[in-house]
Amino acid sequence: MAVDRYSFPFTAIVGQERMKLALVLNAIHPAIGGVLIRGEKGTAKSTAVRALARLLPEQQVVTGCHFGCHPADRDTLCSDCRERVEAGEDPLPTSTRRMRVVELPINASEDRVVGTIDLEAALKEGSRRFEPGVLAEANRNILYVDEVNLLDDHIVDVLLDAAAMGVNTVEREGVSVSHPARFILVGTMNPEEGELRPQLLDRFGLCVDVEGIRDLEQRVAIVEQRAHWEDDPGAFYASHQDGEDEVKNRISEAINTFPEVELPRAILRLVAQLSVALEVDGHRSDLVCARAAQAKAAYDRAEEVGLNHVTEVAEMVFAHRLRTVPFGKGGPNLGEVINRVVGVA
């Protein structure tokens, strides 16, 4: 594998285990709803996202398709690919690509995000000329949104809607264009620069809080690792090849086995009781917790979801949905809540 000088090995990142796990779970099952990473700058957020992209399976795409449609998934083909099939181009030509990280500019307009329709061509010629936006580029990739809390709320709504529905629809003056928009959503923010509204926070599947590492030995290790990478990225990557291959294989296996992992009704009851005990609004937390626990079980190569899988993902699911202060900061003690719930389950 060619070494990408701008991509640090995922397994070489010191600490930040919860953040790395949240990213892996969304890679296994993007329907979890993405991850919001809250914390100060310089805590390996963007490094982890780019490093993860290297470990994800290569994709089969329709050659020449701007959206990178999956040739075998006829239900999610874009309109152009459908027209090619109807015109007799069946099977569609295919090629292989690696997943990539698509970044959303902080000053992006709505048209830049969703794309634009050439209304003049639509009205005069009856044709649908569509200029794809960021959501088109992000289809079947990772969409990375830095400082999401500084975006206009409407833009954030558009992103979260597309992430939830898997489709982006643009409507202008009665003309409508839709295209697939299935992506792994990763948002970052520094709480000191402003918060997201609770309604938007809830739309992110998982949330993790990161901060600079205080342990002296780990801080020294971070500097050493970075220096070794910059001096000789090829040798540095080779020294982490086994670990990278292990994570890569586990993710690939988990993507395939996720649908087969059993989700016992007792676990679903436990998840529901956690939501009730923590007084979380709505039902999104139940769905996300079940999916995340199932993804963790698949990653652990387990045949069914167990209590340990729920406890490992619970804080990422519930921390940003509490009406009170977060876990461990004067708010509910997650371990105590789980023990209390398990005792009555």
C-alpha positions in Angstrom: 0.0 0.0 0.0 1.4 3.4 -0.9 2.1 5.6 2.0 0.0 8.8 2.2 2.3 11.3 3.9 -0.7 13.3 5.0 -2.4 10.5 6.8 -1.2 9.4 10.2 -1.9 5.7 11.1 -5.1 5.2 13.0 -3.6 2.8 15.5 -0.7 5.2 16.2 -2.9 7.9 17.7 -2.2 8.1 21.4 -5.3 8.0 23.7 -8.7 9.3 22.6 -10.1 5.8 22.6 -13.7 6.9 22.9 -13.4 9.1 19.9 -11.8 6.4 17.8 -14.5 3.9 18.8 -17.3 6.3 17.9 -15.7 6.7 14.4 -15.4 3.0 13.9 -19.0 2.3 14.9 -20.3 4.8 12.4 -18.0 3.3 9.7 -19.6 -0.1 10.5 -23.2 1.2 10.4 -23.6 4.8 9.2 -27.3 4.7 10.1 -26.1 5.3 13.7 -26.3 9.0 12.6 -22.8 10.3 12.7 -20.6 11.5 15.6 -20.2 15.0 17.1 -16.7 15.5 18.6 -16.6 18.3 21.1 -13.3 19.6 22.4 -10.3 21.9 22.2 -8.1 22.2 19.2 -5.1 19.9 18.7 -6.7 16.7 20.0 -6.3 14.6 16.8 -9.9 15.0 15.7 -9.2 15.6 12.0 -6.2 13.2 12.1 -8.4 10.4 13.3 -11.0 10.9 10.6 -8.4 10.9 7.8 -6.7 7.9 9.3 -10.0 6.0 9.5 -10.7 6.6 5.8 -7.6 4.6 4.9 -8.9 1.5 6.8 -12.4 1.4 5.2 -13.1 -1.2 2.4 -12.7 -0.1 -1.2 -15.9 0.5 -3.1 -17.4 -0.6 -6.4 -18.8 2.5 -8.2 -20.4 3.2 -11.5 -17.8 4.5 -13.8 -18.5 8.1 -14.7 -21.1 8.7 -12.0 -20.6 11.9 -10.1 -22.3 10.4 -7.1 -20.3 7.2 -7.0 -23.4 5.0 -7.1 -23.1 1.3 -6.2 -23.7 -0.6 -9.4 -25.4 -3.5 -7.6 -27.7 -1.5 -5.5 -30.4 -0.6 -8.0 -32.7 1.0 -5.4 -30.2 3.8 -4.6 -29.1 4.6 -8.2 -29.2 8.3 -9.2 -31.4 9.4 -12.0 -28.5 9.5 -14.5 -27.5 5.9 -13.7 -31.2 4.8 -14.0 -31.4 6.4 -17.4 -28.2 4.6 -18.5 -29.8 1.3 -17.4 -33.0 2.0 -19.2 -31.0 3.0 -22.3 -29.6 -0.5 -22.4 -26.3 0.0 -20.5 -26.8 -3.0 -18.3 -24.7 -4.0 -16.5 -23.3 -0.6 -15.8 -19.5 -0.3 -16.1 -17.7 -0.3 -12.7 -14.5 0.8 -11.2 -13.0 0.8 -7.7 -12.2 3.6 -5.4 -11.2 4.3 -1.8 -13.4 6.2 0.5 -12.3 9.8 1.0 -12.9 12.6 3.4 -15.0 15.5 2.0 -14.7 18.7 4.0 -17.4 21.3 4.2 -16.1 24.8 4.1 -17.1 26.9 7.1 -18.5 29.7 4.9 -20.4 27.3 2.6 -23.7 28.6 1.3 -26.8 26.5 1.0 -26.3 26.2 -2.8 -22.7 25.0 -2.3 -24.0 22.3 0.1 -27.1 21.0 -1.7 -26.3 21.9 -5.3 -28.0 24.2 -7.8 -30.6 23.8 -10.5 -30.3 25.7 -13.8 -33.8 27.1 -13.8 -33.4 28.8 -17.2 -32.6 25.5 -18.8 -35.4 23.8 -16.9 -38.0 26.3 -18.0 -36.9 26.8 -21.6 -35.7 23.3 -22.5 -37.5 21.2 -20.0 -34.1 19.7 -19.0 -32.8 19.3 -15.5 -29.4 20.7 -15.4 -28.0 20.1 -11.9 -24.8 21.4 -10.5 -23.9 19.0 -7.6 -22.8 20.3 -4.3 -20.9 19.0 -1.3 -23.6 16.4 -0.4 -23.1 14.9 -3.9 -19.4 14.6 -3.3 -20.0 13.1 0.1 -22.2 10.2 -1.1 -20.6 7.0 0.1 -17.7 8.9 1.7 -17.0 10.7 5.0 -18.4 14.2 5.4 -16.2 16.1 7.8 -17.7 19.4 9.2 -15.3 21.3 11.3 -16.7 23.9 13.7 -20.2 22.8 13.0 -21.5 25.0 15.8 -20.5 28.1 13.7 -22.6 27.1 10.8 -26.0 28.5 10.2 -28.7 26.4 11.9 -30.4 25.9 8.5 -27.3 24.4 6.9 -26.9 22.1 9.9 -30.5 21.0 9.5 -29.9 20.2 5.8 -26.8 18.1 6.6 -28.6 16.2 9.3 -31.7 15.6 7.2 -29.6 14.2 4.3 -27.6 12.0 6.8 -30.9 10.6 8.2 -32.7 10.1 4.9 -29.8 9.2 2.7 -31.2 11.4 0.0 -30.7 15.1 -0.9 -33.6 16.9 -2.6 -33.2 20.3 -4.2 -36.4 22.2 -5.1 -36.5 25.5 -7.0 -39.6 27.1 -8.5 -41.4 23.9 -8.9 -38.4 22.0 -10.3 -37.1 19.1 -8.1 -33.9 17.1 -8.3 -33.0 14.3 -5.9 -29.8 12.2 -5.6 -28.4 9.7 -3.1 -26.5 11.2 -0.2 -25.4 8.4 2.1 -22.3 9.3 4.1 -20.6 9.0 7.5 -21.1 12.4 9.2 -18.4 13.7 11.5 -18.9 17.1 13.1 -16.4 18.9 15.4 -16.9 21.9 17.7 -15.2 23.8 20.4 -17.9 24.5 23.1 -16.1 27.7 24.1 -17.0 29.1 20.7 -20.7 28.5 21.1 -23.1 25.6 21.5 -25.5 23.8 19.2 -29.2 24.0 19.9 -30.5 20.9 21.8 -32.7 20.0 18.8 -29.6 19.8 16.6 -27.5 18.1 19.2 -30.1 15.3 19.4 -29.8 14.7 15.7 -26.2 13.5 16.0 -26.2 9.8 16.8 -23.1 9.8 19.0 -21.2 12.5 20.8 -17.8 12.3 22.5 -15.9 15.0 24.4 -12.2 15.1 23.9 -9.5 17.1 25.7 -5.7 17.4 25.7 -4.0 14.4 27.5 -2.7 15.3 30.9 -0.5 12.2 31.4 3.1 13.1 31.0 4.2 9.8 29.4 1.4 9.9 26.9 2.2 13.6 26.0 5.9 12.6 25.4 4.7 9.6 23.3 2.6 12.0 21.1 5.6 14.2 20.3 7.8 11.1 19.6 5.3 9.5 17.4 4.8 12.6 15.3 8.5 13.2 14.9 9.1 9.6 13.8 6.2 9.9 11.2 7.6 13.2 9.8 11.1 11.8 9.6 10.2 8.6 7.7 6.5 8.0 7.1 7.1 4.8 5.2 9.0 3.1 8.1 6.6 4.5 10.7 3.6 3.1 8.8 5.4 -0.2 8.4 5.9 -0.4 12.1 2.1 -0.1 12.6 1.1 -2.2 9.6 -0.1 -5.2 11.7 -2.2 -3.1 13.9 -3.7 -1.2 11.0 -4.5 -4.5 9.2 -6.2 -5.9 12.3 -8.5 -2.9 12.6 -9.1 -2.8 8.9 -10.1 -6.5 8.8 -12.3 -6.2 11.9 -14.2 -3.2 10.4 -14.7 -5.1 7.1 -15.9 -8.2 8.8 -18.3 -6.2 11.1 -19.8 -4.4 8.1 -20.7 -7.8 6.7 -21.8 -9.5 9.9 -23.7 -6.6 11.5 -27.1 -7.7 10.1 -26.6 -11.2 11.6 -25.8 -10.0 15.1 -28.7 -10.9 17.3 -30.3 -8.1 19.3 -32.2 -9.8 22.2 -35.4 -8.2 23.4 -34.0 -8.1 26.9 -31.3 -5.7 25.6 -33.9 -3.6 23.9 -35.8 -3.4 27.2 -32.6 -2.3 28.9 -31.9 0.4 26.4 -35.5 1.7 26.8 -35.2 1.7 30.5 -32.0 3.7 30.3 -33.7 6.3 28.2 -36.6 6.5 30.7 -34.3 6.6 33.7 -32.2 9.4 32.2 -35.4 11.3 31.2 -34.3 11.6 27.6 -36.8 13.1 25.2 -38.1 11.2 22.2 -37.1 7.7 20.9 -34.0 8.5 18.9 -31.7 7.6 21.8 -33.2 4.1 21.9 -32.6 3.5 18.2 -29.1 4.9 18.2 -28.1 2.9 21.3 -29.4 -0.3 19.9 -27.6 0.2 16.6 -24.3 1.3 18.2 -24.4 -1.7 20.6 -25.0 -4.0 17.7 -22.1 -2.4 15.8 -19.8 -2.9 18.8 -20.8 -6.5 19.1 -20.1 -7.0 15.4 -16.7 -5.3 15.8 -16.0 -7.6 18.8 -16.9 -10.6 16.6 -19.8 -11.5 19.0 -22.9 -13.3 17.8 -25.3 -11.3 19.9 -25.4 -8.0 21.8 -24.6 -8.2 25.5 -24.8 -5.9 28.4 -21.1 -5.0 28.0 -21.8 -3.7 24.5 -24.5 -1.4 25.8 -22.4 0.0 28.6 -19.5 0.7 26.2 -21.6 2.9 23.9 -24.2 4.3 26.4 -22.3 7.5 27.3 -21.7 8.4 23.7 -25.4 8.0 23.1 -26.9 9.8 26.1 -24.3 12.4 27.2 -25.5 15.1 24.7 -29.2 14.3 25.2 -29.4 14.9 29.0 -31.3 17.9 30.2 -28.8 18.3 33.0 -25.0 18.5 33.1 -22.9 15.7 31.5 -21.8 12.4 33.0 -19.0 12.8 35.5 -19.4 16.6 35.9 -22.0 16.7 38.6 -24.6 15.0 36.5 -26.0 11.4 36.5 -23.5 8.7 37.2 -23.9 6.3 34.2 -22.6 3.3 36.1 -25.1 3.8 38.9 -28.0 4.4 36.4 -27.1 1.1 34.5 -26.8 -0.8 37.8 -30.2 0.5 38.9 -31.8 -0.3 35.6 -30.3 -3.8 35.4 -31.5 -4.5 38.9 -35.1 -4.0 37.7 -34.8 -5.4 34.2 
